[in-house]
């Protein structure tokens, strides 16, 4: 347990737990909406915020949060109203965000390519007390939204038309999901990195879906998987001196493979049981005697 002694590891582990909770909590809604790569796009946009933070000598985490929220709202509006040029607009937004981050970092006096790389792929030693405070505040917002409004967000993610008929504010909820995803990206960038955060939002959810059937069970198992892989990846990174983001994502993919292998025979067993039940239902009912047959003469 010597990895708990350094102060930077204590901060990194706390940040890892928060990331492990928030990323799958938002990712489950993105998977339901078939927007698994949305986190990747937001990560590209958030790079401009990081570069702007270096240029203005302010907190890159808070600046990235501001820019990512604005970018996520723009992405949602393009998705809702964009027609033939929607994909092109999103591509310009993604690549413009990445280019803007690199350019602003190069123009700043406090930033460098090495500093930017720690935000792109994660870094344990650079997680400061201020970063942990910001991550904690943002993570509390994400948990409050994803748990407190889970029924409404699930309804919108499953069927927007049905949610609209039931009277839910669909447009506002869609924007809330986009903003929450943007906040999650900035929460995770110090541990996983902007370029790999999308995997942590999606892979634990996909792994949980191999064994679970209900939304609640998937949510709980996905969050448990997220916390497990972030802690395991952070500790492994400390001992083996490997990038934490890549390690965490590889652990998540490994769990997905294991659960898939476990789920395959289970699915076959369920299919055989369902087939046997169907055959039993189709079988003719046994003949029944009339009440008079039981009367003794």
C-alpha positions in Angstrom: 0.0 0.0 0.0 3.0 2.3 -0.4 1.3 3.9 -3.4 -1.0 5.8 -0.9 2.0 7.6 0.6 2.8 10.2 -2.1 0.5 13.2 -2.0 0.1 13.2 -5.8 -1.1 9.6 -5.8 -3.7 10.5 -3.2 -5.0 13.3 -5.4 -4.8 11.0 -8.5 -6.7 8.2 -6.9 -9.5 10.6 -5.7 -9.7 12.0 -9.2 -9.8 8.5 -10.6 -12.8 7.5 -8.4 -14.7 10.6 -9.5 -13.9 9.9 -13.1 -14.9 6.2 -12.8 -18.3 7.3 -11.5 -19.1 10.1 -13.8 -18.0 8.8 -17.2 -20.2 5.7 -17.3 -23.0 7.6 -15.6 -23.2 9.9 -18.6 -22.1 7.3 -21.1 -25.1 5.1 -20.6 -27.4 7.9 -22.0 -25.0 8.5 -24.9 -25.1 4.8 -25.8 -28.9 4.7 -25.6 -28.9 7.7 -28.0 -26.4 6.1 -30.3 -24.0 9.0 -29.7 -21.1 6.9 -28.5 -18.5 9.2 -30.1 -19.9 12.4 -28.8 -17.4 12.4 -25.9 -14.5 12.2 -28.5 -15.8 15.2 -30.3 -16.2 17.2 -27.1 -12.7 16.3 -26.2 -11.4 17.8 -29.4 -13.3 21.1 -28.7 -12.1 21.2 -25.0 -8.5 21.4 -26.3 -9.2 25.0 -27.3 -10.2 25.6 -23.7 -7.0 24.1 -22.4 -5.0 26.3 -24.7 -7.0 29.3 -23.8 -6.3 28.6 -20.1 -2.6 28.5 -20.8 -2.8 31.7 -22.8 -4.8 33.7 -20.2 -2.8 32.2 -17.3 -6.0 30.8 -15.8 -7.2 27.3 -14.8 -7.2 25.1 -17.9 -9.8 22.8 -16.2 -12.4 25.6 -15.8 -11.6 27.2 -19.1 -11.9 23.8 -20.8 -15.3 23.3 -19.1 -16.6 26.6 -20.4 -15.4 25.9 -24.0 -16.6 22.3 -23.9 -20.1 23.3 -22.7 -20.4 25.9 -25.5 -19.2 23.3 -28.0 -21.6 20.6 -26.7 -24.5 23.0 -27.1 -23.4 23.8 -30.6 -23.2 20.1 -31.4 -26.7 19.4 -30.0 -28.1 22.3 -32.0 -26.4 21.0 -35.2 -27.8 17.5 -34.5 -31.3 18.9 -34.0 -31.4 21.4 -36.8 -28.6 20.4 -39.2 -29.7 18.7 -42.4 -27.4 18.0 -45.3 -24.4 20.0 -43.9 -24.7 18.7 -40.3 -21.8 16.3 -40.6 -19.6 18.9 -42.2 -20.3 21.4 -39.5 -19.5 18.9 -36.8 -16.2 18.0 -38.5 -15.2 21.6 -38.7 -16.1 22.0 -35.0 -14.0 19.0 -34.0 -10.9 19.7 -36.0 -11.1 23.5 -35.4 -11.1 22.7 -31.6 -8.0 20.6 -31.9 -6.2 23.1 -34.0 -7.2 25.9 -31.8 -5.9 24.2 -28.7 -2.5 23.5 -30.2 -2.2 27.1 -31.6 -3.2 28.8 -28.4 -0.8 26.6 -26.3 2.1 27.5 -28.6 1.3 31.2 -28.3 1.2 31.1 -24.5 4.1 31.6 -22.2 3.0 29.2 -19.5 2.0 26.2 -21.8 4.0 23.8 -23.9 3.5 20.7 -25.9 4.5 18.6 -22.9 1.8 20.3 -20.8 -0.8 19.8 -23.5 0.1 16.2 -23.8 -0.7 15.6 -20.1 -4.3 16.8 -20.9 -4.5 14.7 -24.0 -3.5 11.4 -22.5 -3.7 12.0 -18.7 -0.9 12.4 -16.1 -0.8 11.3 -12.5 1.9 13.7 -11.2 0.2 16.8 -12.6 -3.1 16.5 -10.8 -3.0 19.4 -8.4 -5.2 20.2 -5.4 -7.0 22.9 -7.5 -7.7 20.2 -10.1 -9.2 17.9 -7.5 -11.4 20.6 -6.2 -12.6 21.5 -9.7 -13.2 17.8 -10.5 -15.1 17.3 -7.3 -17.5 20.2 -8.0 -18.0 19.1 -11.6 -18.5 15.5 -10.6 -21.1 16.4 -8.1 -23.1 18.2 -10.8 -22.8 15.2 -13.1 -24.0 12.7 -10.5 -26.9 15.0 -9.4 -28.1 15.2 -13.0 -27.6 11.6 -14.1 -29.1 10.1 -11.0 -31.7 12.7 -10.0 -33.2 13.0 -13.6 -32.5 9.4 -14.7 -36.2 8.7 -15.5 -36.6 11.8 -17.7 -33.2 11.3 -19.4 -33.8 7.7 -20.1 -37.2 8.5 -21.7 -35.6 11.1 -23.9 -32.7 8.8 -24.8 -35.0 5.9 -25.7 -37.7 7.7 -27.8 -37.8 11.5 -28.2 -41.3 11.4 -29.8 -42.8 9.5 -27.0 -41.1 11.7 -24.4 -42.5 14.8 -26.2 -46.0 13.3 -26.2 -45.8 12.7 -22.5 -45.0 16.4 -21.9 -41.3 16.2 -21.2 -39.2 19.2 -22.2 -37.2 17.2 -24.8 -35.1 20.1 -26.1 -34.0 21.2 -22.7 -33.2 17.6 -21.6 -31.2 17.0 -24.8 -29.2 20.1 -24.1 -28.7 19.0 -20.5 -27.3 15.7 -21.6 -24.9 17.5 -24.0 -23.8 19.9 -21.2 -23.4 17.0 -18.7 -21.3 15.1 -21.3 -19.1 18.2 -21.7 -18.6 18.5 -18.0 -17.7 14.8 -17.7 -15.0 15.2 -20.4 -13.3 17.9 -18.4 -13.6 15.9 -15.2 -11.8 13.0 -16.8 -9.1 14.8 -18.8 -6.6 15.0 -16.0 -6.7 11.2 -15.4 -7.7 9.6 -18.8 -7.0 12.4 -21.2 -9.2 14.2 -23.7 -8.4 11.8 -26.5 -9.4 8.7 -24.5 -12.2 9.8 -22.3 -14.8 8.7 -24.8 -13.7 5.1 -24.3 -14.3 5.3 -20.6 -17.8 6.7 -21.2 -18.7 3.9 -23.6 -16.8 0.7 -22.9 -17.9 0.1 -19.3 -21.5 0.5 -20.4 -21.0 -1.9 -23.3 -19.4 -4.4 -20.9 -22.3 -4.1 -18.4 -24.8 -4.7 -21.2 -23.4 -8.1 -21.8 -24.8 -9.4 -18.5 -27.6 -7.1 -17.6 -31.1 -6.5 -19.0 -32.5 -3.6 -17.0 -31.4 0.1 -17.1 -30.8 0.2 -13.4 -28.6 -2.9 -13.4 -26.6 -1.7 -16.4 -26.1 1.7 -14.7 -24.8 0.2 -11.4 -22.5 -2.4 -13.1 -21.1 0.2 -15.5 -20.2 2.6 -12.7 -18.7 -0.3 -10.7 -16.6 -1.2 -13.8 -15.6 2.4 -14.3 -14.4 2.8 -10.7 -12.5 -0.6 -10.9 -10.6 0.2 -14.1 -9.7 3.7 -13.2 -8.3 2.6 -9.8 -6.5 -0.4 -11.3 -5.1 1.7 -14.1 -3.9 4.5 -11.8 -2.1 2.0 -9.5 -0.6 0.2 -12.5 0.6 3.5 -13.9 2.3 4.3 -10.7 4.2 1.0 -10.4 5.0 0.4 -14.1 5.5 4.0 -15.2 3.0 3.7 -18.1 0.4 6.3 -19.3 -2.6 6.2 -17.0 -5.2 6.9 -19.7 -4.1 4.1 -22.0 -3.8 1.7 -19.1 -7.3 2.5 -17.9 -8.9 2.1 -21.4 -7.1 -1.2 -21.9 -8.3 -2.5 -18.6 -11.9 -1.5 -19.6 -11.6 -3.3 -22.9 -10.2 -6.4 -21.1 -13.3 -6.5 -18.8 -15.5 -6.1 -21.8 -13.9 -9.1 -23.5 -14.2 -11.2 -20.3 -17.8 -10.3 -19.7 -18.6 -11.0 -23.4 -17.1 -14.5 -23.1 -19.1 -15.1 -19.9 -22.3 -13.8 -21.4 -22.1 -16.0 -24.6 -22.9 -19.4 -22.9 -25.4 -17.7 -20.6 -27.2 -16.3 -23.6 -27.3 -19.7 -25.2 -28.6 -21.3 -22.0 -31.4 -18.7 -21.9 -32.2 -19.2 -25.5 -32.5 -23.0 -25.0 -34.7 -22.4 -21.9 -37.0 -20.0 -23.8 -37.2 -22.5 -26.7 -38.1 -25.3 -24.3 -40.8 -23.1 -22.7 -42.2 -22.4 -26.1 -42.4 -26.0 -27.0 -44.2 -26.7 -23.7 -46.7 -24.0 -24.5 -47.4 -25.5 -27.9 -47.9 -29.0 -26.6 -51.5 -30.3 -26.5 -53.2 -30.1 -23.1 -53.9 -33.4 -21.3 -57.5 -34.6 -21.7 -59.7 -33.8 -18.7 -62.5 -35.9 -17.4 -66.0 -34.7 -17.1 -67.3 -34.3 -13.5 -69.8 -37.1 -14.1 -66.8 -39.5 -14.7 -65.9 -39.2 -11.0 -69.4 -40.1 -9.8 -69.8 -43.7 -8.6 -72.8 -45.6 -9.7 
